[in-house]
Each structure stands twice: as C-alpha cells, then as structure tokens.
Amino acid sequence: MMPHSVEDIEIQLLLEALYHQYHYDFRHYARASVKRRLIQARTQLGFSSFSAMQAALLHDLSTLPRLLNYLTVQVSEMFRDPAYFRALREKIIPHLRTYPSLKVWVAGCSNGEELYSLSILFREEGLEQRTMFYATDINPEALRAAEAGIYPLDQIRKFTENHQQTAAPTSLSDYYTADYGRAAFDKTLRERVVFSDHSLVTDAVFGEMHLISCRNVLIYFDRSLQDRALGLFRDSLARKGFLGLGAKESLRFSKHAEAFADFVREEKIYQRREP
C-alpha cells in the first residue's frame, strides 16, 4: 500500500527504520493491523508522533523490545479451538505413529501455549519421546515466556475446558503446579523442545518437518508475505507432512495451494502433496 497521508508516510519510514536498523521486517504485514498496533504503542508509550517514535527507535535501544511487544501478537490460549487439536489426535496422530522419529515446528509460538498443548497431546498419545519440537518467534520476550512455561492461574480454567474437549485421556492438572496465582507447567514438557528466534519474513527453511502448526499468524501478513511463508512451509515439510493453519486462514488464494491437499478441511489441516 502506498502512503497517502503524513501519518502513513511516518509509519512507512518507521517500518523502514525498524528493518534497516534491527532487521525486523514488518513492511509487508497487513497495514491496517500494523497501523492499529502502532497507534496503541504511540499512545501507551507516550510518543507525540510516529516520527518521535522512529527517532527513539534509532537512538534508544530500550525502545525496540517495547515496540516489538505491540507489533507481535501475544494473545493465545492452550488448546485454542479444541476441534483442531481433537482432529490432530484422531486423524493426524495415526499417520505420525508410522514414523520412528518426528519433527514438529510451532511457527510463531508466542508465549508457548500452543507448544505446550502439542507437547501434552503427543505425551498423551505416546509420541513425545520420539518427537523433537521447534518453537520459533521473532519476539525475544515471547520466547523467554514460552521457555518458562508459567501462566496466570486465572487462565487455567479455560485451558482445562479446551483440553477436555480434545478427547483427552488425562487431566490438564497432571501437567502443572499452582502457586502464588501462577501455574508452572512441568519442565519435562520442554525437554525435547528447541526454542529459536526465526522470522517467516526473512529466514530460511526448517527441514524435514512432519507437522507444522502456524495458527493465527498469516492473518497479519499481506498476500505476498503469506505466499513467502507458505512456500517456506512447503519446503520445510517432509514428504506427506502436515500443515495446520488458523480458523480464519486458508491456502485458497495462495500461489502454493497446489502443493497441498485438504486433509481435515474443516480444521484447516493440509497435507503436502508428492513433489
């Protein structure tokens, strides 16, 4: 989108500065979403304009992590959209059982809720010990939170309800300890997890993944960036590997659509076609 107003020009220059100074590339994120988050950041961080924010970004290192917390979405929950995880349990896991070892990539892992959901599901299904999980995000604070695996106790009721709806054979309470208003998830759930800074915008493939779960990330990208990410997923998947997207995401208009077949259409789970 070409900038039309002074404010749009300021935003464009701010995003260029963020990219050239720190190599975080938000230039092809959906502009309306980026603008909304930057307006929130400008207000709450106390800047008079986007130009003032740009100056601080270039000259004050403490501005970057604060701004990233607004530009990267960290809102999630464990077993979000339970039908998706139930479909993984009932329709994808039987295929994954046929492999002696597995690789799972949680792309855009945020604070780790989806990672722990998958780690618990794979433990319940007896696959955890043959699986390596890769949890990636561009926000260092989010990665630290994911690695800690500690969540407010008032979120656990919703997490538990979601978990129960996945046809789980265990109780979520088996996997955490509660104290001082927080729930700390068992550190063994992350023994087979590699946490890594990785950008779907600029970084390369993760090879031979059997499952990639990237949910509610592509909705923030423009079409060209969606295609870039989906091409990355295609090249990162093993033969007949699976890709899970969010409820509002689709391959329908992607130039890579032909590389995937619908597997569980209603839950946006796809399988890579034979090359």
Salt bridges, closest charged atoms under 4 A:
GLU7 OE1 - LYS35 NZ 3.39
GLU7 OE2 - ARG42 NH1 3.14
ASP8 OD1 - LYS35 NZ 3.35
GLU16 OE1 - HIS20 NE2 3.16
GLU16 OE1 - ARG27 NH1 3.40
ASP25 OD1 - ARG27 NE 2.87
ASP81 OD2 - ARG215 NH2 2.91
GLU90 OE2 - ARG86 NE 2.75
GLU124 OE1 - ARG89 NH2 2.80
GLU124 OE2 - HIS163 NE2 2.72
GLU125 OE2 - ARG89 NH1 2.76
GLU125 OE1 - ARG97 NH2 2.77
GLU128 OE1 - ARG123 NE 2.65
GLU161 OE2 - ARG157 NE 3.55
ASP222 OD2 - HIS28 ND1 3.20
ASP235 OD1 - ARG234 NE 2.87
ASP262 OD2 - ARG265 NH1 3.16
GLU266 OE2 - LYS91 NZ 3.80
GLU274 OE2 - ARG239 NH1 2.85
GLU274 OE2 - LYS240 NZ 3.98
